[in-house]
Amino acid sequence: MVNKRNKIVVTFISILFGLIVGALALAIAGFNPIEAYKIMFEGIFGSPKYISWTIVRSTPLILTGISVAFAFKTGLFNIGAEGQYIIGSLVATLVGYFVKLPVGIHAIVAMLAGCLAAAIWGGIAGLLKAKFGINEVITTIMLNWTALYFSNYVVFWEPFKRPNRDASQQILDTASIEILRNWKTSDAGREFLRNHEFLKNFLNPPVNFGFIIAILVAILIWYILKNTTLGYQLKAVGFNKDAAEYGGINVKRNMVISMMIAGAIAGLAGATQVLGVSRETAILSAAEGYGFDGMAVALIANSNPIACIAAGLLFGGLKYAGSKLQPLIGAPLEVINITIGVIVFFIAMPKLIDILLSVINGKKRGAKVEDTK
Amino acid sequence: MLTPQEIDELMEIIRSLTSQGKTVIIITHKLKEIKQVADYCTIIRRGKKIDTVKVEDVSEEQLASMMVGRNVSFKVDKTDREPGEVVLEIDNLYVKDNRGLDAVKGLSLKLRKGEVLGLAGVDGNGQKELLEALTGLRKVESGKIIMNGQDITNLSPREIIDSGINNIPEDRQKRGLVLDFTVAENMILENYHKKPFSSGGRLNHKAINDFATELVEKFDVRPRNIKQFAGALSGGNQQKVILAREITNNPEVLIAAQPTRGLDVGAIEYVHKYLIEQRDKGKAVLLISFELDEVMDVSDRIAVIYDGKIVDILDAKTADEKTIGLLMAGGGVDGE
């Protein structure tokens, strides 16, 4: 069994290897990797604006990452974060547009509605597994597509669709979770920001409460898993459902609960994205990939909800900075995808890292490998 | 698993092979078999060779102490005890196996307070299905299970545990333990939702750890590390964790299924001691085992199961191996 510290080391080495292989890919494609990485670094840390963009872009990935990580800790493979994300954003948009409520309360209601709908969406997969033994991997994949087309169908609904746009109506301002949105565009706000360069820059992107919510959710999920009877029974079912059943734990009910919680978190990712950034649900021809990226985030975080924050930021940062390579030096975004892919690849193979480490250290291989379990 | 008669036949075959000049290596933890057929015996313990001896020069006790590294007593120490009233009654029970065929076919049995009732039988005669039905893990098709006068047929596992039936499961790694949980977490598998281990849905880590530390000490689980993952323990120590948990629950009825499977002689002695202790406290123990010796040593009464039914119930003091062996093979039923 790999101990905790070892796992963290493996993670960092995997990231390093990922960057090295990414550099090789860049070099082979004819770009200077050092220059490219410099652009990426500056693309994240070069300006307060970039930092806040990185945070904004990472927020949904952190949440879908926690969703996948939570399900994984309880023995389920949630490939459905994508669909749950879509349902969460759709319902949040619907509530954000149609329901009239005071500022703040409106946002909270829209968010909870998105969570609830996505929880039910995830719960379907849990129920199918509990009742009929259908593998959640299959059902969640299919539910992703169902969610996508269902969302498109609803957006095409006359009262909801924005005329001449392939998107829904925008949410009302009362439902927004963007920080200081009205103030930013008011005269006083403009005046103030003109004199405060850093804040002006930092608040330029749609900075919103989503990131804070994601951190709170990470802590909450960590707490549930570690300190509650709910977490105890969910983990028991995840690790060994035969023993859980023997111990008197209701295995089926816990499967459904687990998928519902995972769904709610992924739905929250969609809701915060709508209420804080996009303000609408667009008609999609294919999934945006937040749920799938969440799987990578969970993997990098070793299914630890708190670590999902860092992993989400890393992932979001790489993607955001990678998008700057093309306009500046013409390097394709795919290189970044290769880098991310390699990181995940190495993390998925802790044994390989162990072997590499022991070769580097000149230690005996057998002992190390056996240690990994 | 073989019946005693079949074991004898096997020993006969081995002896005839050696008399023809063949060499046979037999690997077993059954001392009786070694005494029966082996000429020389090499004892290994924890991957190391301890000694090679001429079998006729050593006693079973000496062999056992070499295997375990300390003196072992074979005789299960127990005093006569008058059993009390019926606590668990199984009445005309029918249970299906995984293929949907009847595995338990009209089984009836009464378990009394202060007795160890051994269930002897060859593997695959309905023991597994009976056990699972008794613990709520498998549906009862018809018939009744009565605990303390209360019908507990087809209740959930938790309700059955709460009614006073605890179980040492047949497969400790599949059923008995969550191997990825720590020893402490495993100690509360059935009671995590009760005080003092939790209140209001929050786990009380201190109470859990104190409890686990006490049990690990009392039941001599090695290493004494409650943060150790259960999967990292040896088989004997895993069994001690289960034993500690189930016995500390102090159940009215303890169903021990194959409680010594795969354990060394030392650990077996230890498990038997605790089963007898439960009986002496006036609790009822149902011992399901494929080891006839174990059933005969520990039980007060022996019920023989064959083809999903109890074919006979014998007094352990007067029962002999041959009769039970015949019954186990269905001999008593159709007069084979």
Interface residues (C-beta under 8 A of the other chain):
Chain A: M1 N227 T228 T229 L230 G231 Y232 Q233 K235 A236 F239 N240 D242 A243 A244 E245 Y246 G247 G248 I249 N250
Chain B: T135 L137 S156 P157 R158 I161 N167 P169 K174 R175 G176 L177 V178 L179 D180 F181 E185 L189 E190 Y192 H193 S198 G201 R202 L203 H205 F229 A232
